[in-house]
Every structure is written in structure tokens, then in C-alpha cells.
Amino acid sequence: MAVRGYVLIEADVGKAKAVSSAIAQLSYPGSRVAAVDTVTGPYDVIVQLEADDLDTLGNAITEAIQKVPGVQRTTTCLAVRLS
């Protein structure tokens, strides 16, 4: 079952646009970037990330997104299905 996470990113000052562009181009096996938005408020960029499973999602964040130059800190919110 696929999982979805929203990655809230704090970027270096003046780097939000570059971070957004770099993340939009990322490729990590078993995952895909569904959307990237540069936003106002306490975070600079929000990424909607989908992956085959939770481990792949976590690895895509730590091995790809967090290594993008200008990314200071990430917070991930997992999407859940409530029924």
C-alpha cells in the first residue's frame, strides 16, 4: 500500500526557490514527488511525497530531500486514512 507524506521544509534565507526547484527534479527509487510548493509562514517549502512504503518514504527524505543544498530542517506529516 502506498503512503503519502507532507514534508515541511525550513530553508536557508534566500534559498526557498532553489530548494523548490531542486526537489521538483529529485528522483528516488520507489518514491515520487507529487507536488512542491513554496509557501509563506514558518516553513518555506512544502513537498507532497508518495512512496511504496513507509521505509522508502523515510529514506527518500533522509537520503534525498535533506541533502538538497539550502535545506535546514524538515518536519514530516504522514497522511492517514480515517474510517
Backbone as a printed PyTorch tensor [residue, N CA C, xyz], in Angstrom:
tensor([[[  0.8410,  -1.1820,   0.0000],
         [  0.0000,   0.0000,   0.0000],
         [  0.8860,   1.2440,   0.0000]],

        [[  0.6140,   2.1620,  -0.8850],
         [  1.3890,   3.3950,  -0.9850],
         [  1.1140,   4.3070,   0.2060]],

        [[  2.1160,   5.0800,   0.5680],
         [  1.9810,   6.0430,   1.6610],
         [  2.2730,   7.4380,   1.1250]],

        [[  1.7160,   8.4340,   1.8090],
         [  1.9190,   9.8200,   1.4090],
         [  2.3550,  10.6170,   2.6210]],

        [[  3.3210,  11.4870,   2.4120],
         [  3.7660,  12.3770,   3.4730],
         [  3.8840,  13.7900,   2.9520]],

        [[  3.6700,  14.7300,   3.8560],
         [  3.8750,  16.1370,   3.5530],
         [  5.1360,  16.5500,   4.2910]],

        [[  6.1410,  16.9600,   3.5400],
         [  7.4300,  17.3260,   4.1140],
         [  7.4860,  18.8470,   4.1830]],

        [[  7.5310,  19.3620,   5.4090],
         [  7.5880,  20.8040,   5.6540],
         [  9.0560,  21.1740,   5.8030]],

        [[  9.5190,  22.0870,   4.9810],
         [ 10.9450,  22.3860,   4.9050],
         [ 11.2340,  23.8140,   5.3250]],

        [[ 12.2160,  23.9550,   6.2090],
         [ 12.7920,  25.2560,   6.5280],
         [ 14.0740,  25.3650,   5.7200]],

        [[ 14.1740,  26.4270,   4.9250],
         [ 15.3220,  26.6220,   4.0450],
         [ 16.2010,  27.7610,   4.5480]],

        [[ 17.4440,  27.7670,   4.0670],
         [ 18.3360,  28.8930,   4.3400],
         [ 17.7000,  30.1560,   3.7700]],

        [[ 18.0080,  31.2960,   4.3670],
         [ 17.4750,  32.5720,   3.9040],
         [ 17.8310,  32.7810,   2.4330]],

        [[ 16.8270,  33.0910,   1.6280],
         [ 17.0330,  33.3590,   0.2110],
         [ 17.1620,  32.1210,  -0.6580]],

        [[ 16.9630,  30.9420,  -0.0970],
         [ 17.1640,  29.7020,  -0.8550],
         [ 15.8800,  28.9260,  -1.1540]],

        [[ 14.7160,  29.4470,  -0.7980],
         [ 13.4630,  28.7090,  -0.9810],
         [ 13.2280,  28.3360,  -2.4440]],

        [[ 13.4580,  29.2580,  -3.3490],
         [ 13.2270,  28.9870,  -4.7710],
         [ 14.1670,  27.8940,  -5.2720]],

        [[ 15.4280,  27.9680,  -4.9150],
         [ 16.4050,  26.9650,  -5.3460],
         [ 16.0840,  25.5950,  -4.7560]],

        [[ 15.6680,  25.5680,  -3.4880],
         [ 15.2920,  24.3030,  -2.8390],
         [ 14.0800,  23.7030,  -3.5550]],

        [[ 13.0670,  24.5120,  -3.8280],
         [ 11.8730,  24.0340,  -4.5280],
         [ 12.2270,  23.4390,  -5.8840]],

        [[ 13.0410,  24.1380,  -6.6360],
         [ 13.4280,  23.6640,  -7.9720],
         [ 14.1980,  22.3600,  -7.9010]],

        [[ 15.1220,  22.2640,  -6.9650],
         [ 15.9290,  21.0420,  -6.8300],
         [ 15.0670,  19.8500,  -6.4210]],

        [[ 14.1540,  20.0710,  -5.4990],
         [ 13.3040,  18.9650,  -5.0290],
         [ 12.3430,  18.5120,  -6.1260]],

        [[ 11.8530,  19.4200,  -6.9290],
         [ 10.9600,  19.0510,  -8.0330],
         [ 11.6500,  18.1040,  -9.0170]],

        [[ 12.9780,  18.1660,  -9.0880],
         [ 13.7510,  17.3250, -10.0090],
         [ 14.2580,  16.0290,  -9.3720]],

        [[ 14.0190,  15.8430,  -8.0720],
         [ 14.5500,  14.6720,  -7.3740],
         [ 13.9700,  13.3700,  -7.8980]],

        [[ 14.8000,  12.3580,  -7.8500],
         [ 14.3680,  11.0060,  -8.1880],
         [ 14.9320,  10.0730,  -7.1190]],

        [[ 14.0480,   9.2930,  -6.4980],
         [ 14.4760,   8.3070,  -5.5010],
         [ 13.6700,   7.0340,  -5.7500]],

        [[ 14.3360,   5.8910,  -5.8580],
         [ 13.6270,   4.6470,  -6.1870],
         [ 12.4670,   4.3510,  -5.2300]],

        [[ 11.3100,   4.0340,  -5.8040],
         [ 10.1460,   3.6730,  -5.0010],
         [  9.3570,   4.8450,  -4.4680]],

        [[  9.7390,   6.0630,  -4.8750],
         [  9.0150,   7.2470,  -4.3970],
         [  8.8630,   8.2430,  -5.5410]],

        [[  7.9550,   9.1880,  -5.3310],
         [  7.8120,  10.2600,  -6.3200],
         [  7.3540,  11.5360,  -5.6300]],

        [[  7.8330,  12.6430,  -6.1410],
         [  7.4180,  13.9540,  -5.6620],
         [  6.1330,  14.3020,  -6.4060]],

        [[  5.0210,  14.3590,  -5.6680],
         [  3.7260,  14.6470,  -6.2810],
         [  3.4980,  16.1420,  -6.4490]],

        [[  4.0270,  16.9490,  -5.5230],
         [  3.8500,  18.4020,  -5.5990],
         [  4.9180,  19.0910,  -4.7550]],

        [[  5.2990,  20.2730,  -5.1870],
         [  6.2330,  21.1200,  -4.4380],
         [  5.6620,  22.5280,  -4.4590]],

        [[  5.5000,  23.1180,  -3.2900],
         [  5.0060,  24.4870,  -3.1970],
         [  5.9080,  25.3190,  -2.3090]],

        [[  6.2560,  26.5050,  -2.7890],
         [  6.9430,  27.4860,  -1.9590],
         [  5.8370,  28.2640,  -1.2530]],

        [[  5.9450,  28.3830,   0.0670],
         [  4.8570,  28.9470,   0.8630],
         [  5.3640,  30.0430,   1.8000]],

        [[  4.4310,  30.7640,   2.3960],
         [  4.7620,  31.7390,   3.4250],
         [  4.4550,  31.1260,   4.7840]],

        [[  4.9950,  31.7210,   5.8230],
         [  4.7440,  31.2110,   7.1690],
         [  6.0030,  30.6170,   7.7660]],

        [[  5.8390,  29.7320,   8.7460],
         [  7.0060,  29.1900,   9.4420],
         [  7.8460,  28.2450,   8.5790]],

        [[  7.2730,  27.7250,   7.4900],
         [  8.0140,  26.8560,   6.5800],
         [  8.1620,  27.5670,   5.2520]],

        [[  9.1560,  27.1580,   4.4890],
         [  9.4380,  27.8120,   3.2140],
         [  8.9620,  27.0020,   2.0150]],

        [[  9.0030,  25.6770,   2.1580],
         [  8.6230,  24.7820,   1.0680],
         [  7.8310,  23.6250,   1.6700]],

        [[  6.7730,  23.2120,   0.9780],
         [  6.0280,  22.0180,   1.3700],
         [  6.0350,  21.0620,   0.1890]],

        [[  6.4130,  19.8110,   0.4700],
         [  6.5140,  18.7870,  -0.5600],
         [  5.5060,  17.6810,  -0.2640]],

        [[  4.7390,  17.2860,  -1.2640],
         [  3.8830,  16.1090,  -1.1380],
         [  4.6670,  14.9590,  -1.7600]],

        [[  5.0080,  13.9800,  -0.9270],
         [  5.8530,  12.8710,  -1.3420],
         [  5.0880,  11.5700,  -1.2000]],

        [[  5.1190,  10.7430,  -2.2290],
         [  4.4590,   9.4390,  -2.1900],
         [  5.5170,   8.3610,  -2.3450]],

        [[  5.2980,   7.2230,  -1.6600],
         [  6.2680,   6.1310,  -1.7250],
         [  5.5600,   4.7960,  -1.5990]],

        [[  6.2640,   3.7450,  -1.9870],
         [  5.7120,   2.3960,  -1.9340],
         [  5.4070,   1.9570,  -0.5070]],

        [[  6.2370,   2.3860,   0.4390],
         [  6.0330,   2.0080,   1.8430],
         [  6.6920,   3.0580,   2.7390]],

        [[  6.4780,   2.9160,   4.0320],
         [  6.9660,   3.9060,   4.9890],
         [  8.4890,   3.9910,   5.0200]],

        [[  9.1600,   2.8530,   4.9280],
         [ 10.6260,   2.8640,   4.9330],
         [ 11.1770,   3.6250,   3.7300]],

        [[ 10.5880,   3.4020,   2.5700],
         [ 11.0340,   4.1030,   1.3660],
         [ 10.7870,   5.5960,   1.4960]],

        [[  9.6510,   5.9660,   2.0590],
         [  9.3520,   7.3820,   2.2780],
         [ 10.4190,   8.0130,   3.1760]],

        [[ 10.7110,   7.3560,   4.2800],
         [ 11.7230,   7.8760,   5.2020],
         [ 13.0920,   7.9860,   4.5650]],

        [[ 13.4680,   6.9830,   3.7870],
         [ 14.7660,   7.0300,   3.1190],
         [ 14.8230,   8.1230,   2.0610]],

        [[ 13.7270,   8.3430,   1.3510],
         [ 13.6950,   9.4150,   0.3500],
         [ 13.9000,  10.7780,   1.0150]],

        [[ 13.3520,  10.9250,   2.2090],
         [ 13.5140,  12.1890,   2.9320],
         [ 14.9460,  12.3550,   3.4110]],

        [[ 15.4820,  11.3310,   4.0850],
         [ 16.8110,  11.4650,   4.6860],
         [ 17.9440,  11.3740,   3.6730]],

        [[ 17.7480,  10.6110,   2.6110],
         [ 18.8350,  10.4160,   1.6480],
         [ 18.7490,  11.3340,   0.4350]],

        [[ 17.5990,  11.9550,   0.2180],
         [ 17.4670,  12.8260,  -0.9530],
         [ 17.0860,  14.2510,  -0.5520]],

        [[ 15.9210,  14.4310,   0.0470],
         [ 15.4430,  15.7860,   0.3490],
         [ 16.3680,  16.5140,   1.3210]],

        [[ 16.7680,  15.8550,   2.3980],
         [ 17.6000,  16.5360,   3.3920],
         [ 19.0050,  16.8530,   2.8840]],

        [[ 19.4070,  16.2570,   1.7760],
         [ 20.7270,  16.5180,   1.2100],
         [ 20.7250,  17.6300,   0.1690]],

        [[ 19.5450,  18.1770,  -0.1260],
         [ 19.4560,  19.2860,  -1.0770],
         [ 20.1000,  20.5230,  -0.4390]],

        [[ 21.0320,  21.1660,  -1.1420],
         [ 21.6490,  22.3690,  -0.5970],
         [ 20.5960,  23.4280,  -0.2520]],

        [[ 20.6920,  23.9830,   0.9440],
         [ 19.7590,  25.0130,   1.3860],
         [ 18.6850,  24.5000,   2.3230]],

        [[ 18.5170,  23.1780,   2.4190],
         [ 17.5470,  22.6170,   3.3540],
         [ 18.1600,  22.6260,   4.7560]],

        [[ 17.5020,  23.3220,   5.6660],
         [ 17.9780,  23.3800,   7.0550],
         [ 17.3630,  22.2900,   7.9010]],

        [[ 16.0340,  22.1400,   7.7900],
         [ 15.2970,  21.2340,   8.6900],
         [ 14.0320,  20.7730,   7.9930]],

        [[ 13.6350,  19.5250,   8.2850],
         [ 12.3770,  19.0080,   7.7420],
         [ 11.4990,  18.4950,   8.8740]],

        [[ 10.2050,  18.6030,   8.6440],
         [  9.1910,  18.0080,   9.5120],
         [  8.2450,  17.2620,   8.5860]],

        [[  7.9580,  16.0010,   8.9060],
         [  7.1120,  15.2000,   8.0240],
         [  5.7950,  14.8800,   8.6960]],

        [[  4.7140,  15.1010,   7.9700],
         [  3.3670,  14.7590,   8.4220],
         [  2.8590,  13.6430,   7.5100]],

        [[  2.5310,  12.4870,   8.0960],
         [  2.0310,  11.3660,   7.3080],
         [  0.5310,  11.4910,   7.1020]],

        [[  0.0850,  11.2100,   5.8850],
         [ -1.3440,  11.1810,   5.6020],
         [ -1.9010,   9.8510,   6.1020]],

        [[ -3.0660,   9.8980,   6.7550],
         [ -3.7020,   8.6840,   7.2570],
         [ -5.1210,   8.5960,   6.6970]],

        [[ -5.6180,   7.3740,   6.6250],
         [ -6.9960,   7.1650,   6.1790],
         [ -7.8260,   6.8300,   7.4040]],

        [[ -8.7210,   7.7200,   7.7600],
         [ -9.6000,   7.5060,   8.9070],
         [-10.9530,   7.0140,   8.3990]],

        [[-11.4220,   5.9360,   8.9800],
         [-12.7310,   5.4340,   8.5370],
         [-13.6080,   5.1110,   9.7200]]])
